Amino acid sequence: MRVLLVEDDNMIGQSLRQALAENGLTVDWVKDGVLAQDALAQGGYAAVLLDLGLPRRSGLEVLRRARQDGDRTPMLVLTARDGVDDRVEGLDVGADDYLVKPFEMRELLARMRAIVRRVGGHAQSTIGTAQTQLDLSSRELTHAGASILLSAKEFRLMHALLERPGAILSRTQLEERLYGWGEEVSSNAVEVLIHGVRRKLGADVIRNVRGLGWRVSKDAS
């Protein structure tokens, strides 16, 4: 899952980016409201973690403009402002949820999963097929009844493929889900990752559609 982190405090931003990456997320980090708006215009984010007190353009203004432009990306506001009026204003402008600093990382991850599920129409945290399921809260992959250990990037890959079983994802789409800004990506990185997952799950779970990309069949076995 690719998320946009909008936070101008270097210490908080570094800590959040590291913690999110350790939990299998791909993170793009910007430090002001103008850069946040530019990043949102490019699209492709499953969720946005948005501070309110930003340089150049406030988080509320970023949120307001995004919703006015029809952007429905789930947005979780992170702020030190704990007054009821501040929370009400943020929610009324279009935030999906609101978390006051300081907070526990477990709660942040749970709230983020909840808003992503809500927007995507998923009631539970498990996605996948009859034979292959991925629990987004525990990061556990189960295939044919067996629990499979995944690395962080393998988790991101299977999250992308199992989110919409049957849908074909191109190399570019997978790279966008797997790698953040500034990460060097080798020409065969996706193939190497898929090869590693196939060794764990079997060669037929992730299928190549020649010239188009890869998919997990809805009836994967």
HUVENCOR-V372563 format. One record per pair of residues at least 12 apart in sequence whose C-alpha atoms are under 10 Angstrom apart, sorted by the first residue. I is the first residue (numbers start at 1). GAP is how many residues later the second one is. Records with the same first field share a line. If there is no record, write none. Layout:
I->GAP  GAP
This chain:
1->23  24  25  26  43  44  45  46  112  115  135  154  155  156  157  158  159  162  175  176  177
2->19  22  23  24  25  26  42  43  44  45  46  154  158  174  175  176  177  178
3->14  17  22  23  24  25  26  41  42  43  44  45  46  71  72  109  174  177
4->13  22  23  24  25  26  32  35  36  39  40  41  42  43  44  45  46  71  176
5->12  15  22  23  24  25  26  31  42  43  44  45  46  71  73
6->22  23  24  25  26  27  29  30  31  33  42  43  44  45  46  48  53  71  72
7->22  23  24  25  26  29  42  43  44  45  46  47  48  52  71  72
8->21  22  23  24  25  43  44  45  46  47
9->22  23  42  44  45
10->21
13->16  17  18
14->15
16->13  33  89  92
17->12
19->86  90
20->85  88  89
21->131  132  159
22->129  130
23->86  113  114  115  116  129  132  133
24->112  115  126  127  128  129  130  131  132  133  135  154
25->127  128  130  131  134  152  153  154  155
26->19  126  127  130  150  151  152  153  154  155
27->18  21  150  151  152  153  154
28->17  20  151  152  153  154
29->20  151  152
30->20
31->20  23  24  25
32->19  20  21  22  23  24  25  26  27  30
33->17  18  19  20  21  22  23  24  25  26  27  28  29  30
34->20  21  22  23  24  25  27  28
35->20  21  22  27
36->12  14  18  21  23  26  27
37->20  22  24  25  26  28  29
38->24
40->22  26  31  33
41->25  28  30
43->28  30
44->29  129  132  133
45->28  29  131  132
46->27  28  29  66  67  69  70  71  73  74  131
47->25  26  27  28  29  49  65  66  68  69  72
48->15  25  26  27  28  29  30  47  48  64
49->25  26  27  28  29  30  48  49  50  59  63
50->12  13  25  26  27  28  29  45  48  49
51->25  26  27  28  29  30  48  49  50
52->25  26  27  28  29  34  38
53->25  26  27  28
59->18  19  20  31
60->17  26  29  30  31  33  34  35
61->29  32
63->12  14  27  28  30  31  32
64->26  28  29  30  31
65->28  29
66->27  28
67->26  27  28
68->25  26
72->22  23  24  47
73->22  23  42  43  46
74->20  21  22  23  38  39  40  41  42  43  44  45  46
75->16  19  20  21  22  23  37  40  41
76->14  15  18  19  20  21  22  23  32  35  36  39
77->13  14  17  18  19  20  21  22  23
78->19  20  21  22  23  24  25  30
79->19  20  21  22  23  24
80->19  20  21  22  23
81->18  19  20
82->16  17  18  19
83->17
86->12
87->12  13
96->15  16  18  19  20  22  23
97->14  15  17  18
98->13
99->12
106->31
109->27  28
110->15  26  27
113->12  23  24
114->23
120->43
124->12  13
125->12  13  14
126->12  13  14  15  36  37
127->14  31  32  34  35  36  37  38
128->13  14  15  30  31  33  34  35  36  37  88  89  90  91  92
129->14  33  34  35  36  37  87  88  89  90  91  92
130->13  14  88  89  90  91
131->12  13  14  15  74  87  88  89  90
132->12  13  14  15  26  30  69  73  84  86  87  88  89
133->12  14  25  26  29  30
134->13  14  21  24  25  28  29
135->24
136->19  23
139->12  13  16  17  20
140->15
141->14  17  18  60
142->59
143->57  58  59  62  77  78
144->57  76  77
146->55
148->49  52  53
149->48  51
150->46  47  50
151->42  46
152->26
153->24  25  26  37  40
154->24  39  40  42  43
155->23  42
156->18  21  22  23
157->17  18  20  21  33  36  37  40
158->36  39  48  57  58
159->18  19
160->13  14  17  18  55  56
161->13  45  53  54  55  56
162->44  53  54  55  56
163->53
164->51  52  53  54
165->50  51  52  53  54  55
166->41  48  49  50  51  52  53  54
167->46  47  48  49  50  51
168->39  40  41  44  45  46  47  48  49
169->39  40  43  44  45  46  47
170->38  39  41  42  43  44  45
171->16  17  18  19  20  40  41  42  43
172->18  41
173->40
174->16  39  40
175->14  15
178->12
191->23
194->12  13  14  20
201->20
202->19
204->12  13  16  17
205->12  13  14  15  16
206->14
207->13
